[in-house]
Amino acid sequence: MQTIQHPQSHISPLFTEFDKLYAYTSKGTNNILIPIRVDKSFLPLISLFKDYDGINYSVEYKITKYDKISVENNRNMIVCFSGGKDSTATALYYKNKGYNVTLYHLKGMNKTYKDEYINCQKVADALELPLVVEEIILHGNHSYTEHPMKNMIIANRALQYSIRNGLGTNIAFGNFTTSSLDNEPFDVCGGDCIEMWQAYEKVIRKIVPKFKMNIPFNDFTDTLRQIIPHKEVAKLCQSCIGPYRYRTYLHNNNVKKYGIEIPENRCGSCWKCCLEYCIYSEVGIYEKNEEYYNHCIQVLRKTLNKETGQHNTNEQVEDHYFFYRKELKKWAV
């Protein structure tokens, strides 16, 4: 079970309820949990966990009267920020729409990538946008590859920061409106899916009646449309999922073996780095190296084989990963 420690106090007891549910859901699938008393407004969220994760929650519902938070929304936008492509594209989108964008990074949620906040600052500087870094401390472990409520905890803290500083309740996340729950969503991260955000909105409206989580993009095509014209920013966006302690070694090995140039914060071996190289080399951000490009296709092929349990051809790999390709020429730099 994983619990949360906040260095700062909550602005509403409703957020404490999220922490409690986060801790109990971290125990994983098919467990009968110790009875917990949770506010009835969490019913839509708990129903999702029951339907898709099979957890037998021993929940006692209570009804709590919370103080309403009345904040005038304005042209401020707090973007929950990881320094990756999707959150960077979201920041660019709202900046171009004329919002006063503040980037919000919650240090400590991704314990594997301890340097994430450093890269966030580099991207923020390139975007010429202010960055706020707050910290959270996680104790223990959870049973998921990535906790399905992780993004909600980040959004909670971003919302607290925004209200505390009189910036309104406009919170944005770099997820997609077409990303839906499937049969086994919590094997990866259900928190990326639109149904999770819709359930989250219903809970938050208990204290902020007009709250809406802003998710501006339909899919990865929209992300690429925003960031590809910004070559240097695109290079800074960090999506590498290679183990941090091996990243430098893998990076140097790929640079030496293939004679390629990739940013230092990429391992060059994980499927995300390989997909990025294919995209960026096709639009002129990277100079294309055919040998390494073909290597990347094989990495993506192995990844897709593992995901589907089937043998996929190179053509099937390209159909799966490069669905946006018809648009690439429009975005070439």
N, C-alpha and C positions, 0 to 999 in steps of 0.2 A: 504494500500500500504506500502511495506517495502523498505526502502532505506538503502544504505551502506555508511559508513564513513571509509575511510582508513587513519590510522595514517601516512602512508608513501605515497609518490607520485608515480604515475604510470610511467612505463618506455616507454609506448606507448599509444597514445590516443585511440587505438583500445580497450584497456581494459576498458576505460571509457564507451565505447559503451555497453560492457557487463553489467556494473553496471546499465546503463539506462534501458536496456532490462529486467534485473532482477527486477528492481523496478516496471516496468509496468506489467510484467507477474504476479507479486505477487498479483495483484488485483483479480485474479481468473477467473473462467469460465463464459462464456456467458455475458461478459461485453463489451460494446463498449468503447474503451479507447480513451483518448485524443490523437490526432495525434502526432506521434513522428517521428523524422527524424533519420533513422538508415542507416548505410552503407549497400550497396547492398550485400556485402559479407555475411551478416547475413541471407540472403534469405533461405538457406537450414534449418537453425534452426527455423526461424519463420514459415516456411511451416510445420514443425513437430508440432508446437504448434497449428496451425490452423487445421491440419488434425485430431489430436488426442484430443485436448482440447476444440475445438469449440469456442475459443476466437476470437472475431471479432476485429482484430488489424487494427487500422487506421494508417497505416505506410506510410510514404513518404520516398522513397529510395534516397540516395545520393551516390555519388562515391567520395571516399577520397583517395588521394595518401599518403600512409604511408611509412615511412622509413623502409627499410628492415633491419632485425637484422641477421647478419652473425656470428654465433658462431660455432666453431668446436666441434662436438660431440665427446665424449671420453668414458672412462669407468666409468664415474660418473653417478649415478642414484638418482634422487630425488623422494622419495616415499611419496605420500600424505598419511598422517598417522593419524589414529583415535585411535589406541591402540586396535582395534577389531581384530577378527580372520583373516579377509580377507586382511587388510593392513599389519598385522604382517606376514602373509604367503607370501605376495608379497615381503616384505623386506627380508625374509629368502631366497626366490627364487633368488633374484638378488645378495644377498651376496654370496650364494653358486655358482653363475655363475661367481664370481670374480669381480663384480662391486664395486666401492667405493660408498656405499650407505649412503645417508643422509636422515633422516626422517624429514618430514615437517608437522607441525601441525598448523592449523589456529584456534586460540582460538577465541571463540565468535560466530562461525557459528551454534553451537548447544547450544542454550541458556538454554535448559532444563537440560543439563548435564554440570554443571559448573566445575566439578572436572575432566573432561575428560583429560585435559592436564596433570594433576598430574599422572594419570594412564599411560599416554603415556610415561612419563619419566621413570616409573618403568619398562615398557616393553623395552624401549630403552636401559636401563642399563643391562637388562637380555640378550638382543641381542648384547650388546657391540657395539652399533652404535650411532653416534651423532644425537641429536635431535635439530631441530630449531623450536621455538615457536614464531609465530607472531600473531598479534591481529587484529581483525576487529570488528567494532561496528555496530549493526543493529538497525535501528529505525523503529517503527511501526510493523505491523503484515502482514502476507500473508495468502492467502486462502487455501493453500495446507497443507496436513499432513506433508509433507516435500517438500520444494521448489525444483522443477525439475532442476533448474539451480544452486543449491547449490554447487554441486561437481565441476561445471565449474568455479565458483568463487574461490574455493580452488585451483584448477589446475592453474588458472591465477596467483594467488599469488605465488604458488610454482615455476612457470615458471619465474616470475619476479625475485624471489630470486636467482634462479639458474643462470640466465643471468647476473644479477647484480654482482654476485660473481665469474663469469667466470667458472661456472661448466658445461656449455653446456645446451642442451635442452632435455635431457632424463628425462621425467616425467612419473611416473607410478602410477596407481590407482588400488585398490583392488576390481574391479568389474569383471564381467564375460562376455566373448564373446558370450555366448548363451542366455544372458538375453535380451529379445527383447520387444519392445513396443507391448501392446495388445490394446483391445478396450477402456479401461479406465486407462491408465498408470499413469496419474497424480493424481489419488486417493491415490497413494502411493508415488512413486518418479520416474518419467521418466528419471532422471539423472543417474540412475544406468544402463540404457539400452544402448546397443551397437550403436543403430541408433543415439542417442544423442551425443555420443562421435565422431562418424563419421562426424556429422554435425559440431561439435565443431572444429575438426581438419581442416575442410575446411576454417573456419573463421580464425583460428590462422595462417594458411599458407599464409595469406595476408601479415603478417609481418615476419614469420619464414617459408620460403618456404619448408624446409625439415622436418618440425615438424611432429611427430607422437606420439600419446598418447599410452603408453605401458600398455597393459592389458594382463598379462601372463596366466590367468586361464580361462578355459572353464566353470567350474561350482564349486559348493561347495565341490565336491569330491577332486578337486585339492587343495583347501584350506586345507582340513583335511590332505591330504597326506603330506603337508609341516609342519604343526604344531604339529601333534600328536606325532611324535618322540621326540619332545622337551617338556617334561612333565611340567616343571616349567614355561616355557614361555606360554604354553597353559593355565595354570591356571591364569596367569596374564591378558591375553587378555580379554578385557571387552566388552561384547555385551548386557548386561542387559538393557532392556528398561523400567524397573519399575520406577515409579516416584522417583526422587532423594530424596525428603523429607521423603518418606516412605520406602526407600530401607533398612536402618538399621533395622527398626522394622520388616519388612517382612523377612529379613534374619534371625534375631534372633528367630522369631516365627517358621520358618521352621526347623532350627537347633534343637530347643527344642522339637518340635512336632514329628519329624521323626528321631532324633538322627543322623543326617547326618553331613558331613564336606564339606562345600563349601566355596570358597574364600569370603572375607568380601565385595568385590565389586559386589556381586550378590544378587539380591532380592530373587531368588529361586522360584518366583511365576509367572513371565512373561513367555510367550511362548519361548522366546530365551533362558532363563535360563533353562527351562525344557528340551528343545531340547538338549542343551549342556550337561545336566546331563545324559541324555540317551546315548549320544555318548561317553562321557568320561567314564562312568561306564562300557560300553561295551569293551573299549580298555585298561582298567586298570589304567586310570588316577585318577578316583574316585573309592572307594569301593562301590559296588552296594548294595543299600537298596531297597528291592523289594517293600515295601509299598510306598516309595517316588517315585520310578520308575513308578509304576502304576498310582500314582497321576499325574506325569508328562505327561503320555500318555493321561489322561483325559483332562488336560489343552490343549494339542495339538489338541485333538479331538474337544473341544469347539471352538478353534481358527479356525480350518478347516471348521467346521459347519458354523461359521459366515462368512468366506470368500466365501464359495460356496453356502450358503443358502440351504444346504441339510443336511440330517442326515447321518453321516459317521460312519462306523464300525471301531473298533480298527485296523482291518487288512488294511482298506483303509488309516487310519492315518499313519500306518507304511510304506505302499507303497509310500505315498506322501512325508514323511519327511526323510525316511531312504533308499533312492534310492541308496546310496553308500555302503550299508551294505556288499555286496559281497567282498568289498575290505578291510573291517575292520581288519580282521585277519593279513593282511600283515603289518598293521601299529601299531599293539598292542605293548605297551611299557613294 
